[in-house]
Amino acid sequence: MNVCGVLVHVRPDSLEAVESGLAKIPGVEAHGRAKGARLIVTVEDCENSSAVDALAQVNALPGVVAAALVYQEFDPDIEVGGNIAENQPC
């Protein structure tokens, strides 16, 4: 299981558009806003894409100034529902 905490800096006039774009990327979830047009986001590995690929998609969204990785946790041994959580679908 790979989970990344990301702070996404956005142009103030693009907040809603970026939030909408984030919702379309598998493994990406916006959790709230911070001061200065920043979004608090988590990015996880999915069955068909990695967190690194999702982070690249976040950076490519129109209106995103930068996406900064502020936390990462990787644990290949975490179990979900009795199964090893390797590449669980998002």
N, CA, C and O atoms as a MOPAC input file, in Angstrom:
PM7 MOZYME 1SCF
protein

 N      0.84700 1    -1.17200 1     0.00000 1
 C      0.00000 1     0.00000 1     0.00000 1
 C      0.89000 1     1.23200 1     0.00000 1
 O      1.79400 1     1.35400 1     0.82600 1
 N      0.63200 1     2.14000 1    -0.92500 1
 C      1.40000 1     3.37100 1    -1.05400 1
 C      0.42200 1     4.52900 1    -0.97500 1
 O     -0.44700 1     4.67100 1    -1.83500 1
 N      0.55800 1     5.35700 1     0.05100 1
 C     -0.30600 1     6.51800 1     0.23800 1
 C      0.57100 1     7.75100 1     0.35300 1
 O      1.52800 1     7.77200 1     1.12600 1
 N      0.24100 1     8.78600 1    -0.42300 1
 C      1.00100 1    10.02900 1    -0.42000 1
 C      0.10100 1    11.18200 1    -0.00900 1
 O     -1.02800 1    11.29900 1    -0.48800 1
 N      0.59600 1    12.02200 1     0.86700 1
 C     -0.06300 1    13.27500 1     1.20500 1
 C      0.54500 1    14.36100 1     0.35000 1
 O      1.76500 1    14.51500 1     0.30200 1
 N     -0.31100 1    15.12400 1    -0.33400 1
 C      0.15900 1    16.10900 1    -1.29800 1
 C     -0.52600 1    17.44700 1    -1.03600 1
 O     -1.73000 1    17.49600 1    -0.78400 1
 N      0.23600 1    18.51500 1    -1.09600 1
 C     -0.30800 1    19.86000 1    -1.02000 1
 C     -0.25600 1    20.43400 1    -2.42900 1
 O      0.82000 1    20.60300 1    -3.00200 1
 N     -1.43000 1    20.73300 1    -2.98300 1
 C     -1.52500 1    21.20200 1    -4.36500 1
 C     -1.75800 1    22.71400 1    -4.36200 1
 O     -2.79000 1    23.19300 1    -3.89200 1
 N     -0.79700 1    23.44800 1    -4.88600 1
 C     -0.90500 1    24.89900 1    -5.00200 1
 C     -1.61700 1    25.21100 1    -6.32100 1
 O     -1.22700 1    24.73000 1    -7.38500 1
 N     -2.67000 1    26.02800 1    -6.22700 1
 C     -3.54100 1    26.27800 1    -7.37100 1
 C     -3.68700 1    27.77700 1    -7.59800 1
 O     -3.65700 1    28.55600 1    -6.64600 1
 N     -3.84600 1    28.18400 1    -8.86300 1
 C     -4.20600 1    29.57500 1    -9.12000 1
 C     -5.57400 1    29.81000 1    -8.49800 1
 O     -6.47800 1    28.99800 1    -8.69400 1
 N     -5.75200 1    30.89800 1    -7.75500 1
 C     -7.01700 1    31.13400 1    -7.04100 1
 C     -8.26000 1    31.06200 1    -7.91900 1
 O     -9.31200 1    30.61900 1    -7.45900 1
 N     -8.15700 1    31.48700 1    -9.17000 1
 C     -9.31600 1    31.46100 1   -10.06300 1
 C     -9.59500 1    30.07400 1   -10.63500 1
 O    -10.54300 1    29.90200 1   -11.40200 1
 N     -8.78500 1    29.08900 1   -10.27300 1
 C     -8.92700 1    27.73600 1   -10.82300 1
 C     -9.29000 1    26.67900 1    -9.78100 1
 O     -9.30000 1    25.48900 1   -10.09800 1
 N     -9.58500 1    27.08400 1    -8.55300 1
 C     -9.82400 1    26.11000 1    -7.48000 1
 C    -10.89200 1    25.08500 1    -7.83400 1
 O    -10.65500 1    23.88300 1    -7.71100 1
 N    -12.05600 1    25.53500 1    -8.26800 1
 C    -13.15000 1    24.61500 1    -8.55900 1
 C    -12.81100 1    23.69200 1    -9.72800 1
 O    -13.11300 1    22.49900 1    -9.68900 1
 N    -12.19000 1    24.23900 1   -10.75700 1
 C    -11.82400 1    23.42400 1   -11.92300 1
 C    -10.79600 1    22.36100 1   -11.54300 1
 O    -10.88500 1    21.22200 1   -12.00300 1
 N     -9.82800 1    22.72100 1   -10.71300 1
 C     -8.81200 1    21.75000 1   -10.29300 1
 C     -9.45100 1    20.67700 1    -9.41500 1
 O     -9.15000 1    19.49500 1    -9.57600 1
 N    -10.32400 1    21.06700 1    -8.49300 1
 C    -11.00200 1    20.06900 1    -7.65600 1
 C    -11.79200 1    19.08700 1    -8.51400 1
 O    -11.80400 1    17.88800 1    -8.23400 1
 N    -12.44400 1    19.58400 1    -9.54700 1
 C    -13.18500 1    18.71900 1   -10.45900 1
 C    -12.24400 1    17.77300 1   -11.20200 1
 O    -12.54500 1    16.59100 1   -11.36900 1
 N    -11.11000 1    18.29900 1   -11.64300 1
 C    -10.11900 1    17.47400 1   -12.33500 1
 C     -9.51800 1    16.40700 1   -11.44100 1
 O     -9.27900 1    15.28400 1   -11.88500 1
 N     -9.27100 1    16.75300 1   -10.17600 1
 C     -8.71200 1    15.78700 1    -9.22500 1
 C     -9.65100 1    14.60200 1    -9.03800 1
 O     -9.20300 1    13.46100 1    -8.92300 1
 N    -10.95200 1    14.87300 1    -9.00900 1
 C    -11.94400 1    13.82500 1    -8.78500 1
 C    -11.97000 1    12.79700 1    -9.91300 1
 O    -12.49300 1    11.69700 1    -9.73100 1
 N    -11.41800 1    13.13500 1   -11.06300 1
 C    -11.41400 1    12.23300 1   -12.21400 1
 C    -10.16900 1    11.35700 1   -12.29100 1
 O    -10.09500 1    10.45900 1   -13.12900 1
 N     -9.19800 1    11.61000 1   -11.42800 1
 C     -7.94500 1    10.83800 1   -11.46100 1
 C     -8.05300 1     9.68000 1   -10.46700 1
 O     -8.24900 1     9.91600 1    -9.27500 1
 N     -7.92700 1     8.42800 1   -10.93700 1
 C     -8.01900 1     7.28000 1   -10.01700 1
 C     -6.96100 1     7.35400 1    -8.91700 1
 O     -5.78900 1     7.63000 1    -9.17400 1
 N     -7.40100 1     7.10100 1    -7.69600 1
 C     -6.48900 1     7.08700 1    -6.55700 1
 C     -6.26000 1     8.43200 1    -5.91300 1
 O     -5.52200 1     8.52900 1    -4.93300 1
 N     -6.88600 1     9.48900 1    -6.45000 1
 C     -6.69900 1    10.84900 1    -5.93600 1
 C     -7.97400 1    11.29900 1    -5.23200 1
 O     -9.08000 1    11.13200 1    -5.74600 1
 N     -7.79300 1    11.87600 1    -4.03900 1
 C     -8.93500 1    12.39700 1    -3.28800 1
 C     -8.56100 1    13.71800 1    -2.63000 1
 O     -7.55700 1    13.81000 1    -1.92500 1
 N     -9.38300 1    14.74000 1    -2.86800 1
 C     -9.19600 1    16.03800 1    -2.21500 1
 C     -9.92100 1    16.00900 1    -0.88100 1
 O    -11.06000 1    15.54900 1    -0.79200 1
 N     -9.24800 1    16.50800 1     0.16500 1
 C     -9.81900 1    16.46000 1     1.51400 1
 C    -10.18200 1    17.83200 1     2.05900 1
 O    -10.87100 1    17.92800 1     3.07500 1
 N     -9.73400 1    18.88700 1     1.40700 1
 C    -10.05600 1    20.22000 1     1.89300 1
 C     -9.13800 1    21.26300 1     1.29300 1
 O     -8.25700 1    20.97900 1     0.48100 1
 N     -9.38800 1    22.48500 1     1.73600 1
 C     -8.60700 1    23.62700 1     1.26100 1
 C     -7.79600 1    24.21100 1     2.40600 1
 O     -8.21300 1    24.17500 1     3.56400 1
 N     -6.64100 1    24.74600 1     2.06700 1
 C     -5.79400 1    25.46500 1     3.01800 1
 C     -5.65800 1    26.90100 1     2.51300 1
 O     -5.98500 1    27.19900 1     1.36400 1
 N     -5.17600 1    27.77700 1     3.37600 1
 C     -4.99400 1    29.18100 1     2.98500 1
 C     -4.08800 1    29.28800 1     1.77400 1
 O     -3.20200 1    28.46100 1     1.56100 1
 N     -4.32900 1    30.32400 1     0.98600 1
 C     -3.45000 1    30.58200 1    -0.14800 1
 C     -3.73600 1    29.72400 1    -1.35400 1
 O     -2.80800 1    29.39500 1    -2.09300 1
 N     -4.97900 1    29.34400 1    -1.58800 1
 C     -5.37400 1    28.54800 1    -2.75900 1
 C     -4.59100 1    27.23800 1    -2.83800 1
 O     -3.98800 1    26.91400 1    -3.86200 1
 N     -4.61700 1    26.50500 1    -1.74300 1
 C     -3.95600 1    25.19700 1    -1.69600 1
 C     -4.98800 1    24.13100 1    -1.36300 1
 O     -5.91700 1    24.37200 1    -0.59300 1
 N     -4.82000 1    22.95800 1    -1.94400 1
 C     -5.71000 1    21.82900 1    -1.70400 1
 C     -4.95200 1    20.71900 1    -1.00500 1
 O     -3.80100 1    20.43300 1    -1.33400 1
 N     -5.60200 1    20.10000 1    -0.04200 1
 C     -5.03300 1    18.97100 1     0.70200 1
 C     -5.53500 1    17.70100 1     0.03800 1
 O     -6.74100 1    17.47100 1    -0.04700 1
 N     -4.60600 1    16.87600 1    -0.43200 1
 C     -4.94500 1    15.75100 1    -1.30300 1
 C     -4.19700 1    14.49700 1    -0.86700 1
 O     -3.06600 1    14.57800 1    -0.38900 1
 N     -4.83100 1    13.33300 1    -1.03400 1
 C     -4.10500 1    12.07000 1    -0.91200 1
 C     -4.07100 1    11.40400 1    -2.28100 1
 O     -4.99200 1    11.53700 1    -3.08700 1
 N     -2.98600 1    10.68800 1    -2.51500 1
 C     -2.79100 1     9.96000 1    -3.75600 1
 C     -2.37100 1     8.54300 1    -3.37900 1
 O     -1.43500 1     8.35600 1    -2.60100 1
 N     -3.06800 1     7.53800 1    -3.93200 1
 C     -2.77900 1     6.13500 1    -3.62000 1
 C     -2.51100 1     5.34600 1    -4.89500 1
 O     -2.98300 1     5.70100 1    -5.97500 1
 N     -1.74500 1     4.27100 1    -4.74800 1
 C     -1.58700 1     3.33100 1    -5.84700 1
 C     -2.93700 1     2.69600 1    -6.15500 1
 O     -3.73800 1     2.45400 1    -5.25200 1
 N     -3.18200 1     2.43000 1    -7.42200 1
 C     -4.38900 1     1.72900 1    -7.86000 1
 C     -3.97700 1     0.47700 1    -8.62200 1
 O     -2.79700 1     0.24900 1    -8.88700 1
 N     -4.94900 1    -0.30700 1    -8.95900 1
 C     -4.68900 1    -1.55300 1    -9.67400 1
 C     -3.97400 1    -1.30800 1   -10.99700 1
 O     -3.06000 1    -2.05000 1   -11.35700 1
 N     -4.39000 1    -0.26500 1   -11.72700 1
 C     -3.84000 1    -0.02800 1   -13.05900 1
 C     -2.93900 1     1.19600 1   -13.16400 1
 O     -2.48400 1     1.53200 1   -14.25800 1
 N     -2.67600 1     1.86900 1   -12.04700 1
 C     -1.78800 1     3.02700 1   -12.09800 1
 C     -1.12200 1     3.23900 1   -10.75300 1
 O     -1.65600 1     2.86800 1    -9.70800 1
 N      0.04200 1     3.83700 1   -10.79800 1
 C      0.78500 1     4.07600 1    -9.56000 1
 C      0.49900 1     5.48300 1    -9.04300 1
 O     -0.00500 1     6.33800 1    -9.77100 1
 N      0.82500 1     5.70200 1    -7.79600 1
 C      0.68500 1     7.02700 1    -7.19600 1
 C      1.57300 1     8.03000 1    -7.93000 1
 O      1.20900 1     9.19800 1    -8.06100 1
 N      2.71000 1     7.59100 1    -8.40000 1
 C      3.61900 1     8.47900 1    -9.13400 1
 C      2.95200 1     8.95800 1   -10.42100 1
 O      3.04300 1    10.13400 1   -10.77000 1
 N      2.27600 1     8.04000 1   -11.12800 1
 C      1.56600 1     8.42300 1   -12.35000 1
 C      0.43300 1     9.40200 1   -12.03400 1
 O      0.23100 1    10.37900 1   -12.75600 1
 N     -0.30500 1     9.13500 1   -10.95100 1
 C     -1.40100 1    10.02100 1   -10.55800 1
 C     -0.87500 1    11.39800 1   -10.17700 1
 O     -1.49000 1    12.41000 1   -10.51500 1
 N      0.25000 1    11.44800 1    -9.48000 1
 C      0.84600 1    12.72900 1    -9.09600 1
 C      1.25900 1    13.52700 1   -10.33700 1
 O      1.12500 1    14.75100 1   -10.36200 1
 N      1.75200 1    12.84700 1   -11.34800 1
 C      2.10100 1    13.52300 1   -12.60400 1
 C      0.84500 1    14.10300 1   -13.26100 1
 O      0.88400 1    15.19700 1   -13.82500 1
 N     -0.26400 1    13.36900 1   -13.18600 1
 C     -1.52500 1    13.86900 1   -13.75000 1
 C     -2.02000 1    15.09000 1   -12.97400 1
 O     -2.55000 1    16.03200 1   -13.56400 1
 N     -1.84800 1    15.07200 1   -11.65500 1
 C     -2.23500 1    16.22100 1   -10.83100 1
 C     -1.42800 1    17.44100 1   -11.26500 1
 O     -1.99600 1    18.51400 1   -11.46800 1
 N     -0.12500 1    17.29300 1   -11.40800 1
 C      0.73900 1    18.40500 1   -11.82300 1
 C      0.36900 1    18.94600 1   -13.19700 1
 O      0.58200 1    20.12700 1   -13.47500 1
 N     -0.18200 1    18.09700 1   -14.05900 1
 C     -0.51400 1    18.50300 1   -15.43200 1
 C     -1.87700 1    19.18000 1   -15.55100 1
 O     -2.20500 1    19.70000 1   -16.61700 1
 N     -2.67700 1    19.18800 1   -14.48800 1
 C     -3.99400 1    19.82100 1   -14.56000 1
 C     -3.85200 1    21.32200 1   -14.78100 1
 O     -3.02200 1    21.96500 1   -14.13800 1
 N     -4.65500 1    21.88900 1   -15.68600 1
 C     -4.63600 1    23.34500 1   -15.87300 1
 C     -5.00800 1    24.04800 1   -14.56500 1
 O     -5.98000 1    23.67400 1   -13.90900 1
 N     -4.24500 1    25.04400 1   -14.19900 1
 C     -4.49200 1    25.79200 1   -12.96900 1
 C     -3.62600 1    25.35900 1   -11.80800 1
 O     -3.54400 1    26.07000 1   -10.80600 1
 N     -2.97300 1    24.20300 1   -11.91600 1
 C     -2.07400 1    23.74000 1   -10.85600 1
 C     -0.72700 1    24.42200 1   -11.02900 1
 O     -0.11200 1    24.35500 1   -12.09400 1
 N     -0.27800 1    25.07900 1    -9.96700 1
 C      1.03100 1    25.73300 1    -9.97900 1
 C      2.09900 1    24.70900 1    -9.61000 1
 O      3.14500 1    24.63400 1   -10.25400 1
 N      1.82700 1    23.91200 1    -8.55600 1
 C      2.76600 1    22.88500 1    -8.10500 1
 C      2.04300 1    21.91900 1    -7.18600 1
 O      1.08200 1    22.28800 1    -6.51000 1
 N      2.51000 1    20.68400 1    -7.16500 1
 C      2.00100 1    19.68300 1    -6.24100 1
 C      3.19900 1    19.16700 1    -5.44400 1
 O      4.11900 1    18.56500 1    -5.99800 1
 N      3.16800 1    19.41400 1    -4.13900 1
 C      4.30700 1    19.06400 1    -3.28100 1
 C      3.98900 1    17.83800 1    -2.44100 1
 O      3.00600 1    17.82000 1    -1.70000 1
 N      4.82000 1    16.82000 1    -2.56000 1
 C      4.69100 1    15.62000 1    -1.73700 1
 C      5.14600 1    15.97800 1    -0.32200 1
 O      6.30100 1    16.35000 1    -0.11500 1
 N      4.23900 1    15.86400 1     0.65100 1
 C      4.58800 1    16.22200 1     2.02200 1
 C      4.61800 1    15.01300 1     2.94700 1
 O      5.11700 1    15.10600 1     4.06900 1
 N      4.08900 1    13.87700 1     2.48900 1
 C      4.07700 1    12.67100 1     3.32400 1
 C      3.93100 1    11.47100 1     2.41300 1
 O      3.21100 1    11.52200 1     1.41600 1
 N      4.62100 1    10.37900 1     2.75800 1
 C      4.44400 1     9.13400 1     2.03000 1
 C      4.56000 1     7.97500 1     3.00400 1
 O      5.43600 1     7.94700 1     3.86900 1
 N      3.65200 1     7.01800 1     2.84100 1
 C      3.71500 1     5.78500 1     3.61700 1
 C      3.59100 1     4.61700 1     2.64900 1
 O      2.65000 1     4.53900 1     1.85900 1
 N      4.54300 1     3.72700 1     2.72400 1
 C      4.53500 1     2.53500 1     1.87400 1
 C      4.64800 1     1.32100 1     2.76900 1
 O      5.60100 1     1.18900 1     3.53700 1
 N      3.67400 1     0.43400 1     2.66700 1
 C      3.70000 1    -0.78900 1     3.45900 1
 C      3.13500 1    -1.93500 1     2.63700 1
 O      1.91900 1    -2.02700 1     2.46900 1
 N      3.99200 1    -2.81200 1     2.12100 1
 C      3.51300 1    -3.91500 1     1.28600 1
 C      2.78000 1    -5.00300 1     2.07800 1
 O      2.19200 1    -5.90600 1     1.48300 1
 N      2.81000 1    -4.92900 1     3.39800 1
 C      2.23300 1    -5.99400 1     4.21000 1
 C      0.88900 1    -5.64100 1     4.84400 1
 O      0.34400 1    -6.44600 1     5.60000 1
 N      0.34200 1    -4.46100 1     4.55700 1
 C     -0.95600 1    -4.08900 1     5.13100 1
 C     -2.03400 1    -4.97500 1     4.53600 1
 O     -2.08300 1    -5.18500 1     3.32400 1
 N     -2.89500 1    -5.49200 1     5.39800 1
 C     -3.98400 1    -6.34200 1     4.93000 1
 C     -5.28600 1    -5.56000 1     4.92500 1
 O     -5.56400 1    -4.78400 1     5.83900 1
 N     -6.08300 1    -5.77400 1     3.88000 1
 C     -7.39800 1    -5.16100 1     3.76300 1
 C     -8.41200 1    -6.28300 1     3.60600 1
 O     -8.36400 1    -7.03300 1     2.63200 1
 N     -9.33400 1    -6.40200 1     4.56300 1
 C    -10.36400 1    -7.43500 1     4.47200 1
 C     -9.80600 1    -8.83200 1     4.40900 1
 O    -10.38800 1    -9.70300 1     3.76300 1
 N     -8.67800 1    -9.06800 1     5.07300 1
 C     -8.08900 1   -10.39800 1     5.08800 1
 C     -7.17100 1   -10.68900 1     3.93100 1
 O     -6.56000 1   -11.75700 1     3.88400 1
 N     -7.05400 1    -9.75300 1     2.97900 1
 C     -6.18000 1    -9.94700 1     1.81600 1
 C     -5.05700 1    -8.93800 1     1.86000 1
 O     -5.22700 1    -7.82600 1     2.36100 1
 N     -3.91000 1    -9.32300 1     1.33500 1
 C     -2.80200 1    -8.38900 1     1.22600 1
 C     -3.22400 1    -7.26900 1     0.28000 1
 O     -3.74200 1    -7.52000 1    -0.80900 1
 N     -2.99900 1    -6.05100 1     0.70500 1
 C     -3.45700 1    -4.88200 1    -0.05300 1
 C     -2.44100 1    -4.46600 1    -1.09400 1
 O     -1.90100 1    -3.36200 1    -1.02800 1
 N     -2.17700 1    -5.32400 1    -2.04400 1
 C     -1.28600 1    -4.98300 1    -3.15200 1
 C     -2.13000 1    -4.61600 1    -4.33900 1
 O     -2.90800 1    -5.43700 1    -4.82400 1
 N     -1.99300 1    -3.38500 1    -4.82300 1
 C     -2.70200 1    -2.91000 1    -5.99200 1
 C     -4.20100 1    -3.11600 1    -5.90400 1
 O     -4.81900 1    -3.61700 1    -6.84400 1
 N     -4.78000 1    -2.73800 1    -4.79600 1
 C     -6.22900 1    -2.79000 1    -4.65300 1
 C     -6.85400 1    -1.77500 1    -5.58900 1
 O     -6.30800 1    -0.68500 1    -5.76100 1
 N     -8.01100 1    -2.11000 1    -6.21500 1
 C     -8.65700 1    -1.13200 1    -7.09700 1
 C     -9.11400 1     0.08500 1    -6.33100 1
 O     -9.49800 1    -0.01600 1    -5.16600 1
 N     -9.07500 1     1.23800 1    -6.97900 1
 C     -9.50000 1     2.48400 1    -6.35000 1
 C    -10.96200 1     2.74400 1    -6.61100 1
 O    -11.50000 1     3.75400 1    -6.15700 1

